[in-house]
Amino acid sequence: MSGPGLGFLIGRALSLPPHVAARKACGHLARRVEARRLRARDHRAGSYGPLRPGERPQRLARLDPATIPDDLARRLAGLAENHMAHRFDLLGSGLREARHGADCPGFAGHRYPPGPAVATDPAGGWLAGRINPANLGEAQRLWALIDDPAYRPIDWQLDFKSGWRWREDRYALDQPFPVDRGADIKVPWELSRLQHLPQLALCALLAGDERPGLRAAEDYAREVRAQILDFLAANPPRFGVDWACPMDVGIRAANMALAVDLLTEAGFAPDAPFAAAFCRGLRDHARHIAGHLEWSESGRSNHYLGDLIGLLWASASLPADGESDAWLAFAARELIGECEIQFLADGGNYEGSTAYHRLSGEICAFGIALILAVERVRPDAFAAYDHRTIRVRPPFPPAPPPRHRHAKATESVVPPVALDRLWRAAELARAVTRPDGRFAQIGDTDSGRLFKLHPTGEDAPGGFRENALDAGGFVVAVQALFDAEQAGEPRLEGALAGALTGGFRAAPPDAFSLRRRQPPPPAPSRQGRGIVARP
């Protein structure tokens, strides 16, 4: 990957006042120098952060298995069988196995031969020649923590549509984008979001609740643990294709943290070696996101929101220290601000896309729910921090964010205007959804999600086909933030958001309803001036 071209930068500089252009040029140069320094250090000394034995993740998310309906439990059980066999249907691929040496069908007239299969060993010797030398020892130590002798690694670098494979020993910013050769880089990116891990964790929760049609709860817990260790071992920080897009790094961090929370709820608290490796992995994700924020003065998008939700969820899950406290406060402040910027006063998303509207709305809804959860367990979290502990762009103001009054005498750093925008955004998502449960496609089409807790769709001959145009989870997640009647069918996204917020419930705007909008009453006639209400 590379930054903007020289011509673009020169044109941009000429459009600015001289002092602004000079300041930006100095900042750009400083960032380029820092990136080169980091790259040289990662190659020389390795890119994993320091391991802190004894660390344990902080638990925030909880779910009662009774909130999971039986039809969803059956669907999750079926999906879990594919996840455990490392078969995935992503971005129209059909059900494909993401393994080393897989034979792929080809895409857009391009079909690449399978690479070599791997013969794994408990000590991780098979990683030699794949992981760069400076990271190899730690990658092998992580692989050795996998306690399932039958586990086989996922090929995280493979586009299993075309067969093109990226390299895990190549720096993320140097990875090619060979779109002219039929390779879809978004396939490994989508897989690396790890959105299937919370589904496996939910199956562990359901198995403990003795729901029928499920494996033993330990099987699901063991698979989640193994896949996280597999990813961390085979993808050292900033190496491989799956660190190239900060947004995907952020979504991955949130899904890893949620999956481990749900496993803990199911009775499978992380063992000490895994807990330390997991916390170090979250910290590596947070540092990468903080150093590569997709922010711009001239405009941001759902990518920046994806960065922020990952930084927020990772820092909330890490043990409190100066760095994680500052990340947490920064991410909360920025996400709240972006909610007010990226959603307009009528609830529409400024990107003009119903798909991005759904994705950005989910991020903001779950981000605000997580902020409320943090405030419940750590009331001073957004006041007791030192902004100088971290270096981020955009600027991080030193003063804590203001607190706002809400219904039932509650206070929060979340302002009413942000909640109002979300309510209206959910109403808009509901309004553009057709009777078949699919929203109208307007603007750029994207199937991106934050979490896939409650997959909807239909069973087909080739397996379950997800409804990628379903915004119902977003609507009920917003509904859970408000003191209002549940709209539509119960969804797991609403249960999670409600569990995070605890007793907090905002008052919904009077003029809007997530169920239906009532026509306004006729205006009263104005006697004496000849003006009457229109019918």
C-alpha positions as CSV (number, residue, x, y, z in Angstrom):
1,M,0.0,0.0,0.0
2,S,1.1,3.5,-0.6
3,G,-0.1,7.0,0.3
4,P,-1.4,9.8,-1.9
5,G,0.6,10.5,-5.0
6,L,3.0,13.5,-5.4
7,G,0.7,15.3,-7.8
8,F,-2.2,15.1,-5.4
9,L,-0.1,16.4,-2.5
10,I,1.2,19.3,-4.6
11,G,-2.3,20.2,-5.8
12,R,-3.6,20.0,-2.2
13,A,-0.8,22.2,-0.9
14,L,-1.4,24.9,-3.6
15,S,-5.1,25.1,-2.5
16,L,-4.2,26.1,1.1
17,P,-2.8,29.2,2.7
18,P,1.0,29.1,2.8
19,H,1.2,28.7,6.6
20,V,-1.3,25.9,6.6
21,A,0.4,24.2,3.7
22,A,3.8,24.4,5.5
23,R,2.3,23.0,8.8
24,K,0.7,20.1,6.9
25,A,3.9,19.4,4.9
26,C,5.9,19.2,8.2
27,G,3.3,16.9,9.7
28,H,3.3,14.7,6.6
29,L,7.1,14.5,6.6
30,A,7.2,13.7,10.3
31,R,4.7,10.9,9.8
32,R,6.6,9.4,6.9
33,V,9.8,9.4,8.9
34,E,8.1,7.8,11.9
35,A,6.6,5.1,9.6
36,R,10.0,4.3,8.2
37,R,11.5,4.1,11.8
38,L,8.7,1.8,12.9
39,R,9.1,-0.4,9.8
40,A,12.9,-0.8,10.4
41,R,12.3,-1.6,14.1
42,D,9.6,-4.2,13.3
43,H,11.9,-6.0,10.9
44,R,14.9,-5.8,13.2
45,A,13.5,-6.5,16.7
46,G,10.0,-7.9,16.0
47,S,6.6,-6.3,16.1
48,Y,4.9,-8.0,19.0
49,G,4.5,-5.8,22.1
50,P,5.8,-6.8,25.5
51,L,4.1,-9.7,27.2
52,R,2.7,-9.0,30.7
53,P,2.2,-12.3,32.6
54,G,-0.7,-12.2,34.9
55,E,-2.8,-9.8,32.8
56,R,-6.5,-10.6,32.4
57,P,-9.1,-8.9,30.2
58,Q,-11.8,-6.9,31.8
59,R,-15.3,-8.2,31.2
60,L,-18.1,-5.9,30.1
61,A,-20.5,-7.8,27.9
62,R,-23.0,-10.3,29.3
63,L,-25.8,-12.2,27.7
64,D,-28.5,-14.4,29.2
65,P,-28.9,-17.5,27.1
66,A,-32.6,-17.2,27.7
67,T,-32.6,-14.2,25.3
68,I,-31.5,-16.5,22.4
69,P,-34.6,-17.9,20.7
70,D,-34.7,-21.6,19.6
71,D,-34.7,-20.8,15.9
72,L,-31.6,-18.7,16.2
73,A,-29.9,-21.4,18.4
74,R,-30.5,-23.9,15.6
75,R,-29.1,-21.5,13.0
76,L,-26.0,-20.8,15.1
77,A,-25.4,-24.5,15.6
78,G,-25.4,-25.1,11.9
79,L,-23.1,-22.1,11.2
80,A,-20.8,-23.2,13.9
81,E,-20.2,-26.6,12.2
82,N,-18.8,-24.7,9.2
83,H,-16.8,-22.3,11.3
84,M,-15.1,-25.2,13.2
85,A,-14.3,-26.8,9.8
86,H,-12.9,-23.5,8.7
87,R,-15.5,-23.2,5.9
88,F,-16.7,-19.7,5.1
89,D,-19.1,-18.0,2.7
90,L,-17.8,-14.4,2.3
91,L,-18.5,-11.7,-0.3
92,G,-20.3,-14.1,-2.6
93,S,-17.6,-16.8,-2.5
94,G,-19.9,-19.7,-1.7
95,L,-18.9,-22.0,1.1
96,R,-15.1,-22.4,0.8
97,E,-12.4,-23.9,3.1
98,A,-9.8,-21.4,4.2
99,R,-6.9,-23.8,4.5
100,H,-3.3,-24.0,3.3
101,G,-3.2,-25.8,-0.1
102,A,-6.9,-25.2,-0.8
103,D,-8.0,-25.6,-4.5
104,C,-10.0,-22.4,-5.3
105,P,-12.5,-22.1,-8.2
106,G,-11.2,-18.9,-9.7
107,F,-12.6,-15.4,-10.2
108,A,-13.1,-13.0,-13.1
109,G,-11.2,-15.3,-15.5
110,H,-8.3,-15.8,-13.1
111,R,-7.6,-19.0,-11.2
112,Y,-4.4,-19.5,-9.3
113,P,-3.0,-23.0,-8.4
114,P,-3.1,-24.1,-4.8
115,G,-0.1,-23.4,-2.7
116,P,1.6,-26.2,-0.6
117,A,-0.3,-27.8,2.2
118,V,1.3,-27.6,5.7
119,A,2.2,-30.3,8.1
120,T,1.8,-28.7,11.5
121,D,3.6,-29.7,14.6
122,P,2.9,-28.7,18.3
123,A,6.0,-26.5,18.6
124,G,5.2,-24.4,15.5
125,G,8.1,-25.5,13.4
126,W,5.9,-25.3,10.3
127,L,5.9,-21.5,10.7
128,A,9.6,-21.2,9.8
129,G,10.0,-19.7,6.4
130,R,6.5,-18.1,6.7
131,I,7.0,-15.6,9.5
132,N,9.7,-13.1,9.3
133,P,12.8,-14.1,11.4
134,A,12.4,-11.4,14.1
135,N,8.8,-12.5,14.9
136,L,9.3,-16.3,14.4
137,G,10.2,-17.2,18.0
138,E,7.1,-15.5,19.5
139,A,4.8,-16.8,16.8
140,Q,5.9,-20.3,17.6
141,R,5.4,-19.8,21.3
142,L,1.8,-18.6,20.6
143,W,1.1,-21.6,18.3
144,A,2.4,-24.0,21.0
145,L,-0.4,-22.7,23.4
146,I,-3.0,-24.3,21.2
147,D,-4.1,-27.3,23.2
148,D,-6.1,-29.1,20.5
149,P,-4.0,-31.7,18.7
150,A,-6.6,-32.0,15.9
151,Y,-6.6,-28.2,15.2
152,R,-5.4,-27.3,11.7
153,P,-4.4,-23.7,10.8
154,I,-6.6,-21.3,8.8
155,D,-4.9,-19.6,5.8
156,W,-5.5,-16.0,6.7
157,Q,-3.7,-14.7,3.6
158,L,-5.8,-16.5,1.0
159,D,-8.4,-15.1,-1.4
160,F,-10.3,-18.4,-1.6
161,K,-12.3,-17.2,-4.6
162,S,-9.3,-16.7,-7.0
163,G,-6.6,-18.6,-5.1
164,W,-4.3,-15.6,-4.9
165,R,-2.3,-15.6,-1.7
166,W,-0.6,-12.7,0.0
167,R,2.5,-13.3,2.2
168,E,2.6,-13.2,6.0
169,D,6.3,-12.2,6.1
170,R,5.7,-9.0,4.0
171,Y,5.0,-5.8,5.8
172,A,1.3,-4.8,5.7
173,L,1.9,-1.4,4.0
174,D,3.9,-3.2,1.2
175,Q,1.1,-5.7,0.3
176,P,0.0,-5.5,-3.4
177,F,-3.6,-4.8,-4.6
178,P,-3.7,-7.0,-7.8
179,V,-7.3,-6.2,-8.7
180,D,-6.4,-6.5,-12.4
181,R,-5.4,-10.1,-11.8
182,G,-8.7,-11.2,-10.3
183,A,-7.5,-11.1,-6.7
184,D,-10.0,-9.7,-4.1
185,I,-8.1,-8.4,-1.1
186,K,-11.4,-8.0,0.8
187,V,-11.8,-11.7,1.1
188,P,-8.9,-12.2,3.7
189,W,-9.9,-8.8,5.2
190,E,-13.5,-10.0,5.7
191,L,-12.3,-13.3,7.2
192,S,-9.9,-11.5,9.5
193,R,-12.7,-9.5,11.1
194,L,-13.4,-12.7,13.1
195,Q,-17.1,-12.0,13.2
196,H,-17.7,-15.7,13.4
197,L,-16.0,-16.0,16.8
198,P,-18.9,-14.5,18.8
199,Q,-21.2,-16.9,17.1
200,L,-19.1,-19.8,18.3
201,A,-19.0,-18.3,21.8
202,L,-22.8,-18.0,21.7
203,C,-22.9,-21.8,20.9
204,A,-20.9,-22.5,24.0
205,L,-23.4,-20.4,26.0
206,L,-26.3,-22.3,24.5
207,A,-24.7,-25.7,25.0
208,G,-24.3,-24.8,28.7
209,D,-28.0,-24.0,28.7
210,E,-28.6,-27.6,27.4
211,R,-30.1,-26.5,24.1
212,P,-30.5,-29.5,21.7
213,G,-28.5,-30.0,18.6
214,L,-25.2,-28.6,19.9
215,R,-21.8,-30.1,20.7
216,A,-20.3,-30.0,24.1
217,A,-19.7,-26.4,25.3
218,E,-15.9,-27.2,25.6
219,D,-15.6,-27.8,21.9
220,Y,-16.7,-24.3,21.0
221,A,-14.6,-22.7,23.7
222,R,-11.5,-24.6,22.6
223,E,-12.1,-23.6,18.9
224,V,-12.4,-19.9,19.8
225,R,-9.2,-20.0,21.8
226,A,-7.3,-21.9,19.1
227,Q,-8.5,-19.6,16.3
228,I,-7.4,-16.5,18.2
229,L,-4.0,-18.0,19.0
230,D,-3.7,-19.1,15.3
231,F,-4.4,-15.6,14.1
232,L,-2.0,-14.0,16.5
233,A,0.8,-16.5,15.7
234,A,0.3,-16.3,11.9
235,N,-0.2,-12.6,11.7
236,P,2.4,-10.7,13.7
237,P,1.5,-7.0,14.2
238,R,1.9,-5.0,10.9
239,F,2.9,-8.1,8.9
240,G,0.6,-9.8,6.4
241,V,-2.4,-8.6,4.5
242,D,-4.7,-8.5,7.5
243,W,-3.0,-5.4,9.1
244,A,-3.3,-3.3,5.9
245,C,-6.7,-1.7,6.6
246,P,-7.1,-0.2,10.1
247,M,-10.9,-0.4,10.0
248,D,-10.7,-4.2,9.7
249,V,-8.2,-4.3,12.6
250,G,-10.7,-2.3,14.7
251,I,-13.6,-4.6,13.8
252,R,-11.4,-7.6,14.6
253,A,-10.4,-6.3,18.0
254,A,-14.1,-5.7,18.9
255,N,-15.1,-9.2,17.9
256,M,-12.2,-10.9,19.7
257,A,-13.1,-9.0,22.9
258,L,-16.8,-9.8,22.6
259,A,-16.1,-13.5,21.9
260,V,-13.9,-13.8,25.0
261,D,-16.5,-12.0,27.1
262,L,-19.2,-14.4,26.0
263,L,-17.0,-17.4,26.7
264,T,-16.4,-16.1,30.2
265,E,-20.2,-15.8,30.5
266,A,-20.4,-19.5,29.5
267,G,-18.0,-20.5,32.2
268,F,-14.8,-20.6,30.2
269,A,-12.7,-17.8,31.7
270,P,-9.3,-17.4,29.9
271,D,-6.5,-19.5,31.3
272,A,-3.4,-17.5,32.4
273,P,-1.2,-18.1,29.4
274,F,-4.0,-17.3,26.9
275,A,-5.2,-14.3,28.9
276,A,-1.7,-12.7,28.8
277,A,-1.4,-13.5,25.1
278,F,-4.9,-12.2,24.4
279,C,-4.3,-8.9,26.3
280,R,-1.0,-8.4,24.5
281,G,-2.9,-9.0,21.2
282,L,-5.5,-6.4,22.1
283,R,-2.8,-3.9,23.0
284,D,-1.0,-4.5,19.7
285,H,-4.3,-3.9,17.9
286,A,-5.0,-0.7,19.8
287,R,-1.5,0.6,19.2
288,H,-1.7,-0.1,15.5
289,I,-5.1,1.6,15.3
290,A,-4.0,4.6,17.2
291,G,-1.0,5.0,15.0
292,H,-3.0,4.6,11.7
293,L,-6.2,6.4,12.3
294,E,-8.2,7.0,9.1
295,W,-8.9,10.6,10.0
296,S,-8.9,13.7,7.8
297,E,-9.7,17.3,8.5
298,S,-11.8,17.4,5.3
299,G,-14.0,14.5,6.0
300,R,-14.2,11.0,7.6
301,S,-16.2,7.9,6.9
302,N,-17.3,4.6,8.3
303,H,-13.6,3.7,8.2
304,Y,-12.8,6.1,10.9
305,L,-15.7,4.8,13.0
306,G,-14.3,1.3,12.5
307,D,-11.0,2.5,13.9
308,L,-12.6,4.1,16.9
309,I,-14.9,1.1,17.8
310,G,-11.8,-1.2,17.8
311,L,-9.8,1.2,19.9
312,L,-12.7,1.7,22.3
313,W,-13.5,-2.0,22.7
314,A,-9.8,-3.0,23.1
315,S,-9.0,-0.3,25.6
316,A,-12.1,-1.0,27.6
317,S,-11.2,-4.7,27.8
318,L,-7.6,-4.1,28.8
319,P,-6.5,-3.6,32.4
320,A,-6.5,0.0,33.3
321,D,-3.1,1.8,32.9
322,G,-2.0,5.2,31.6
323,E,-2.0,4.2,27.9
324,S,-5.3,2.2,27.8
325,D,-7.1,4.9,29.9
326,A,-6.0,7.6,27.4
327,W,-7.0,5.4,24.4
328,L,-10.4,4.8,26.0
329,A,-11.1,8.5,26.7
330,F,-9.9,9.5,23.2
331,A,-12.0,6.9,21.4
332,A,-15.1,7.7,23.4
333,R,-14.8,11.4,22.7
334,E,-14.2,10.9,19.0
335,L,-16.9,8.4,18.5
336,I,-19.5,10.6,20.2
337,G,-18.4,13.5,18.0
338,E,-18.5,11.5,14.8
339,C,-22.0,10.3,15.6
340,E,-23.1,13.9,15.5
341,I,-21.0,14.7,12.4
342,Q,-21.6,11.6,10.2
343,F,-25.4,11.5,11.0
344,L,-27.3,14.6,10.0
345,A,-30.1,16.2,12.0
346,D,-32.8,14.1,10.2
347,G,-30.9,10.9,10.9
348,G,-29.5,10.4,7.4
349,N,-25.8,9.4,7.0
350,Y,-23.8,12.0,5.2
351,E,-22.2,9.3,2.9
352,G,-25.5,8.9,1.2
353,S,-25.5,5.1,1.3
354,T,-28.1,2.9,3.0
355,A,-25.4,0.2,3.5
356,Y,-22.9,2.5,5.1
357,H,-25.8,4.0,7.1
358,R,-26.4,0.5,8.6
359,L,-22.7,-0.1,9.3
360,S,-22.0,3.4,10.8
361,G,-25.2,3.2,12.8
362,E,-24.2,-0.2,14.3
363,I,-20.8,1.1,15.2
364,C,-22.2,4.2,16.9
365,A,-25.0,2.3,18.7
366,F,-22.7,-0.4,20.2
367,G,-20.0,2.3,20.8
368,I,-22.4,4.4,22.9
369,A,-23.7,1.2,24.7
370,L,-20.1,0.3,25.6
371,I,-19.4,3.8,26.8
372,L,-22.4,3.6,29.1
373,A,-21.2,0.2,30.3
374,V,-17.7,1.6,31.1
375,E,-19.3,4.5,33.0
376,R,-21.3,2.0,35.1
377,V,-18.3,0.0,36.3
378,R,-15.7,2.8,36.2
379,P,-17.5,6.1,36.9
380,D,-14.3,8.2,36.6
381,A,-13.0,6.5,33.5
382,F,-13.5,9.6,31.3
383,A,-12.2,12.1,33.8
384,A,-9.1,10.4,35.3
385,Y,-6.6,10.1,32.4
386,D,-3.6,11.9,31.1
387,H,-4.0,12.9,27.4
388,R,-0.2,13.3,27.1
389,T,0.2,9.5,27.5
390,I,-0.6,8.8,23.8
391,R,0.2,10.5,20.5
392,V,-2.8,10.5,18.1
393,R,-4.0,12.5,15.2
394,P,-6.5,14.4,15.4
395,P,-5.6,16.5,18.5
396,F,-6.6,15.1,21.8
397,P,-7.9,17.9,24.1
398,P,-6.7,17.8,27.7
399,A,-10.0,18.6,29.3
400,P,-12.3,15.7,30.1
401,P,-15.6,15.7,28.1
402,P,-18.6,17.3,29.7
403,R,-21.3,15.3,31.4
404,H,-24.9,15.5,30.4
405,R,-28.2,14.9,32.3
406,H,-30.6,12.3,31.0
407,A,-33.9,10.8,32.2
408,K,-34.1,9.2,35.6
409,A,-31.4,11.5,37.0
410,T,-28.7,9.7,35.1
411,E,-25.5,11.4,33.8
412,S,-23.2,10.5,31.0
413,V,-20.5,11.9,28.7
414,V,-22.9,10.9,25.9
415,P,-24.9,14.0,24.9
416,P,-28.6,13.9,24.1
417,V,-28.0,15.1,20.6
418,A,-25.9,12.0,19.8
419,L,-28.7,9.8,21.0
420,D,-31.3,11.8,19.1
421,R,-29.3,11.3,15.9
422,L,-29.1,7.6,16.5
423,W,-32.9,7.4,17.1
424,R,-33.6,9.2,13.8
425,A,-31.0,7.1,12.0
426,A,-32.7,3.9,13.2
427,E,-36.1,5.3,12.1
428,L,-34.7,6.0,8.6
429,A,-33.2,2.5,8.4
430,R,-36.7,1.1,9.3
431,A,-38.4,3.3,6.8
432,V,-36.2,2.1,3.8
433,T,-36.7,-1.6,4.7
434,R,-39.0,-3.5,2.4
435,P,-41.6,-6.0,3.7
436,D,-39.1,-8.8,2.8
437,G,-36.7,-7.6,5.4
438,R,-34.2,-6.0,3.0
439,F,-33.4,-2.4,2.9
440,A,-33.4,-0.5,-0.4
441,Q,-30.0,-0.2,-1.9
442,I,-29.1,3.5,-2.3
443,G,-25.6,4.7,-2.9
444,D,-22.5,2.5,-2.5
445,T,-23.4,-1.1,-1.7
446,D,-21.5,-2.7,1.1
447,S,-22.3,-5.7,3.3
448,G,-20.1,-4.5,6.1
449,R,-21.2,-5.2,9.7
450,L,-19.7,-4.7,13.2
451,F,-21.1,-7.9,14.8
452,K,-23.1,-10.8,13.2
453,L,-24.8,-12.0,16.4
454,H,-28.2,-12.7,14.9
455,P,-27.7,-13.8,11.3
456,T,-30.9,-13.7,9.2
457,G,-31.5,-15.2,5.8
458,E,-32.6,-18.5,4.3
459,D,-31.3,-22.0,3.9
460,A,-30.2,-22.8,0.4
461,P,-28.8,-25.9,-1.3
462,G,-25.3,-24.6,-0.9
463,G,-25.8,-23.7,2.7
464,F,-27.2,-20.8,4.7
465,R,-27.5,-17.5,2.7
466,E,-27.2,-14.4,4.8
467,N,-29.5,-11.5,4.3
468,A,-26.8,-8.9,3.8
469,L,-29.4,-6.1,3.5
470,D,-31.0,-6.6,6.9
471,A,-30.9,-3.5,9.2
472,G,-33.1,-5.0,11.9
473,G,-30.2,-5.6,14.3
474,F,-29.2,-1.9,14.1
475,V,-32.7,-0.8,14.8
476,V,-33.1,-2.9,17.9
477,A,-29.7,-2.0,19.2
478,V,-30.7,1.6,19.1
479,Q,-34.0,0.8,20.6
480,A,-32.2,-0.7,23.6
481,L,-30.7,2.7,24.4
482,F,-34.2,4.2,24.9
483,D,-37.1,3.9,27.3
484,A,-39.5,2.9,24.6
485,E,-41.5,-0.1,23.5
486,Q,-39.6,-2.9,21.7
487,A,-40.0,-2.5,17.9
488,G,-40.3,-5.6,15.7
489,E,-39.1,-9.1,16.5
490,P,-36.7,-9.6,19.4
491,R,-33.1,-9.6,18.2
492,L,-29.9,-10.5,20.0
493,E,-28.3,-7.2,19.1
494,G,-30.9,-5.5,21.3
495,A,-30.2,-7.9,24.1
496,L,-26.5,-7.2,24.0
497,A,-26.9,-3.4,23.8
498,G,-29.4,-3.5,26.6
499,A,-27.1,-5.6,28.8
500,L,-24.2,-3.2,28.2
501,T,-26.3,-0.1,29.1
502,G,-27.7,-1.6,32.3
503,G,-30.4,0.6,33.7
504,F,-29.7,3.6,31.4
505,R,-32.6,4.4,29.1
506,A,-32.9,7.8,27.3
507,A,-36.2,9.4,26.5
508,P,-37.0,8.9,22.8
509,P,-37.7,12.0,20.7
510,D,-41.4,12.8,20.8
511,A,-41.9,13.1,17.1
512,F,-40.5,9.8,16.1
513,S,-41.4,6.1,16.6
514,L,-39.5,3.1,15.6
515,R,-42.8,1.3,15.0
516,R,-44.7,3.8,12.9
517,R,-44.9,7.6,12.5
518,Q,-48.3,9.1,13.3
519,P,-49.5,11.9,11.1
520,P,-49.4,15.3,12.9
521,P,-52.7,16.6,14.2
522,P,-54.4,19.3,12.1
523,A,-53.4,22.8,13.1
524,P,-56.1,24.7,15.0
525,S,-58.1,27.3,13.0
526,R,-57.1,30.8,13.7
527,Q,-60.4,32.6,14.2
528,G,-60.7,36.2,13.2
529,R,-58.0,36.1,10.5
530,G,-59.7,33.9,7.9
531,I,-56.9,31.3,8.3
532,V,-58.1,27.7,8.8
533,A,-56.2,24.4,9.0
534,R,-55.7,22.4,5.8
535,P,-57.4,19.0,5.8
